[in-house]
Amino acid sequence: MLLRVFAGVVVLLQTHALGFNVMPSLNCYTKQAAEDAVPRVADLKSDGAWFITQNSNFNDAEWRTIFGMLGGRQVSEDNPTSNKSFTDYARVVGKPPEDSMCYNETGGLPGGTLLSDEQIDTQFQSHGNRPIICLTRSYGGAWRTETDRCLKNPKVRGICMEYVKEALLEDINAPAECIRAILKEKKRLYILLHSAGDGWSLEENKQIIDNLNRWCPEAMQSSDVYLVYQNYQISSQGWFDPGGVKDAIAQACTMPNYTGQRVAREL
């Protein structure tokens, strides 16, 4: 009987191996964000963590605790001439993060966030000779051309999509086409979303996931897809108050096609 029960649990967990994952972005999360900011990170535990160490004020021991609590896949972010988040993580944890995203902050320049081939070479070398993640904000015109170029580069592991919420609510800038193109090349995908602190309501985030599940259901059943919830407010409002990152993550983990570690822990 015990053997049969154990086997059933294994099968059940295996059925939860294919589907999108969720993680918080700790960009702008600081000691001022909440009382006991370090242990409070446990409230955001899902399937990993995205981080920019220079935008927070934790010391190495505190970062080590935070990374240990959140577990899962962990992703650094740096500008195209920097590897600070990457090297901070490697020093603190003793190994490189699973992924590293690098991009140009160019405002609305079409295709401009995506690194050139020369920049990709530089960041590949400065990130331990490991493939990197590039960022796009659309998939039309120059955005499509530059995204496709990066996808063909073997030194690019995947793409981060940072769309405005209207595009994901109203099917603007070809989000589903972009997602399918990324996964067709067997690359990883991160979709940056926001919380109430940045003016994205839980209702809007739910509608975005519903849309993605409807527009590209096969893609949303891939464990190479991560929804990343971020908030630029330093206060607790966007993190732990109603509608904040904590609630957005909890909501996402109840949606169809979510099969990450949060589900497995609750079985």
C-alpha positions in Angstrom: 0.0 0.0 0.0 2.7 2.5 0.9 4.5 1.7 -2.3 1.4 2.4 -4.3 0.7 5.6 -2.5 4.3 6.8 -3.0 4.1 5.9 -6.7 0.9 7.9 -7.0 2.6 10.9 -5.4 5.5 10.6 -7.8 3.1 10.5 -10.8 1.1 13.4 -9.4 4.3 15.5 -9.0 5.4 14.6 -12.5 2.1 15.8 -13.9 3.0 19.2 -12.3 6.3 19.4 -14.1 5.1 21.1 -17.3 3.6 24.6 -17.1 4.6 28.2 -16.5 6.4 29.3 -13.3 6.3 32.4 -11.2 8.9 34.5 -9.4 9.2 37.9 -7.7 11.6 40.5 -9.0 13.5 42.0 -6.0 14.5 45.0 -8.0 14.0 48.0 -5.7 13.2 45.7 -2.7 15.1 47.2 0.2 15.2 47.1 4.0 12.8 50.0 4.0 10.1 48.0 2.1 8.8 46.3 5.2 9.6 45.5 8.8 11.9 42.5 9.0 12.4 42.8 5.2 14.7 39.8 5.0 12.5 37.2 6.7 9.4 38.8 5.0 10.8 37.6 1.7 9.4 34.2 2.6 6.0 35.5 1.7 7.1 35.8 -1.9 8.4 32.3 -2.2 7.4 30.7 -5.5 9.7 29.4 -8.2 12.8 31.5 -7.9 13.9 35.2 -7.8 15.0 38.0 -10.1 17.3 40.5 -8.6 19.5 43.6 -9.2 21.8 43.8 -6.2 22.8 47.4 -6.7 19.1 48.5 -6.4 18.8 47.0 -2.9 20.7 47.6 0.3 21.3 44.1 1.8 24.7 42.8 2.8 26.1 39.5 1.7 24.8 37.6 4.7 21.3 39.0 4.1 21.4 38.2 0.4 22.5 34.7 1.2 19.5 34.2 3.4 17.2 35.7 0.8 18.4 33.5 -2.0 18.2 30.5 0.3 14.7 31.2 1.3 13.4 31.8 -2.2 15.3 28.9 -3.9 14.3 27.9 -7.5 15.7 29.5 -10.6 17.5 32.8 -9.8 18.2 35.5 -12.4 20.5 38.5 -12.3 20.0 41.7 -14.2 22.7 44.1 -15.3 23.3 46.9 -17.8 25.3 46.0 -20.9 28.6 47.3 -19.5 28.2 45.7 -16.1 28.1 42.3 -14.4 27.7 43.5 -10.8 24.6 41.5 -10.0 26.1 38.4 -11.5 29.4 38.7 -9.6 27.6 39.6 -6.4 25.5 36.5 -6.6 28.5 34.3 -7.5 30.4 35.6 -4.5 27.5 35.2 -2.1 26.2 31.8 -3.2 29.3 30.3 -4.6 28.0 29.6 -8.0 26.6 31.6 -10.9 22.8 32.3 -11.2 20.8 30.1 -13.5 20.2 33.0 -15.9 21.4 36.6 -16.4 19.5 39.4 -18.2 21.3 42.3 -19.8 19.7 45.1 -21.8 20.0 48.7 -23.1 17.7 51.2 -21.4 16.7 53.2 -24.5 13.1 54.3 -23.9 11.1 53.9 -27.0 13.9 53.4 -29.6 12.5 50.4 -31.7 14.5 47.3 -31.0 17.0 49.3 -28.9 16.7 47.3 -25.7 18.1 44.2 -27.4 21.9 43.9 -27.3 24.0 44.0 -30.4 26.0 40.9 -31.3 29.1 42.7 -30.0 27.4 43.5 -26.7 26.2 39.9 -26.5 29.8 38.7 -26.9 31.0 41.0 -24.2 28.3 40.1 -21.7 28.7 36.4 -22.5 32.4 36.7 -21.5 31.8 38.8 -18.4 29.1 36.4 -17.2 31.3 33.4 -16.9 31.1 32.5 -20.6 27.4 31.7 -20.1 24.5 32.5 -22.4 22.5 35.6 -21.4 18.9 36.8 -21.6 18.0 39.8 -23.8 14.9 42.1 -23.5 12.3 43.2 -25.9 9.3 45.5 -25.6 7.4 44.5 -28.7 7.5 42.1 -31.7 6.8 44.3 -34.7 9.1 46.0 -37.2 12.6 46.6 -35.8 11.6 44.9 -32.6 10.8 41.7 -34.4 14.0 41.9 -36.5 16.2 42.5 -33.4 14.5 39.9 -31.3 14.8 37.3 -34.0 18.5 38.1 -34.4 19.1 37.6 -30.7 17.2 34.3 -30.7 19.5 33.0 -33.4 22.6 33.8 -31.4 23.9 30.8 -29.5 25.1 33.1 -26.7 21.5 34.1 -26.0 19.7 31.7 -23.7 16.3 33.4 -23.9 14.2 36.6 -24.0 12.6 38.8 -21.4 9.3 40.4 -22.6 8.6 43.8 -20.9 5.3 44.8 -22.5 3.0 47.6 -21.3 -0.1 46.1 -19.7 -2.4 47.4 -22.5 -0.5 45.3 -25.0 -1.1 42.2 -22.9 -4.7 43.1 -22.2 -5.6 44.0 -25.8 -3.3 41.9 -27.9 -1.1 44.7 -29.1 2.5 44.3 -30.4 2.1 40.6 -31.1 2.7 39.1 -27.6 1.6 35.6 -28.6 3.8 35.6 -31.8 6.8 36.7 -29.7 6.2 34.0 -27.2 5.9 31.3 -29.8 9.0 32.5 -31.6 11.0 32.3 -28.4 9.9 28.8 -27.5 10.3 27.6 -31.1 14.0 28.4 -30.8 14.0 26.3 -27.6 14.9 29.4 -25.6 13.7 30.5 -22.1 11.0 33.2 -21.7 10.5 35.7 -18.8 7.4 38.0 -18.9 7.7 41.0 -16.6 4.5 42.0 -14.9 3.7 44.5 -12.2 1.7 44.8 -9.0 -0.8 47.3 -7.6 2.1 49.5 -6.5 2.8 50.2 -10.1 -0.8 50.6 -11.1 -1.5 47.0 -12.3 -4.6 45.6 -10.6 -5.1 41.9 -9.7 -8.0 41.9 -12.1 -5.7 43.1 -14.9 -3.1 40.5 -14.0 -5.7 37.7 -14.0 -6.9 38.9 -17.4 -3.4 38.9 -18.8 -2.8 35.3 -17.7 -6.3 34.3 -19.1 -5.3 36.0 -22.4 -1.9 34.2 -22.6 -3.6 30.8 -21.8 -6.1 31.5 -24.6 -3.7 33.0 -27.2 -0.8 30.5 -26.8 -1.9 27.6 -24.5 0.9 25.3 -25.7 3.5 27.8 -24.7 1.9 28.4 -21.3 2.3 24.7 -20.6 6.1 25.0 -20.8 8.3 25.1 -17.8 10.6 27.5 -19.7 8.0 30.3 -19.2 8.3 32.5 -16.1 6.0 35.3 -15.0 8.0 37.8 -13.0 6.2 40.2 -10.7 7.9 43.5 -9.9 7.2 46.7 -8.0 9.1 50.0 -8.0 7.7 51.3 -4.8 10.1 51.3 -1.8 7.2 51.2 0.8 5.4 48.0 1.6 2.3 49.0 -0.4 3.4 47.4 -3.7 4.9 44.4 -2.0 2.7 43.1 0.8 -0.5 45.2 0.9 -3.6 44.1 -0.9 -2.9 43.8 -4.6 0.8 43.9 -4.2 3.5 41.4 -5.4 2.6 38.9 -2.7 -1.0 38.8 -3.8 -0.1 38.8 -7.5 2.1 35.8 -7.1 -0.5 34.0 -5.0 -3.1 34.7 -7.7 -0.9 33.6 -10.5 -0.2 30.3 -8.7 -3.9 29.5 -8.8 -4.3 30.0 -12.6 -4.6 27.3 -15.2 -1.3 25.9 -16.5 0.6 27.0 -13.4 2.4 23.9 -12.2 5.4 25.2 -10.4 6.9 24.4 -7.0 4.3 26.3 -5.0 1.7 23.7 -6.2 4.1 20.8 -5.4 4.7 22.2 -1.8 0.9 22.3 -1.2 0.2 18.7 -2.3 
